């Protein structure tokens, strides 16, 4: 393992700076879902006519994303790919908002 770690450090620098454990990886999503200031921040972005949502860094701070992240087309493609990967139809959010049932193509643990 030390040899692999040494090679990784040579190839990509200090790898511990980019690899996160599960709890660290979910930290920004949990922060975004629970922090009461996030909706206020999103409203400010809307007022400035930003076409996409806020970007919250792994440090749980609002951050300016790359220029590509401002692309509505790219955002849509990433969203569609995310839904595909987790097995939901492309209209899942709209159907949930309407109170309709949405089934994952991968089933449930009870199936």
Protein Blocks (a to p, Z undefined) as FASTA:
>chain_A
ZZmmmmmmmmnopfklmpccfklmmmmmmmmmmmmklmmmmmmmmmnopabdcdddfkop
acdddfklmpmklmmmmmmmmmmmnopafklmmmmmnopacddfkbpfkZZ
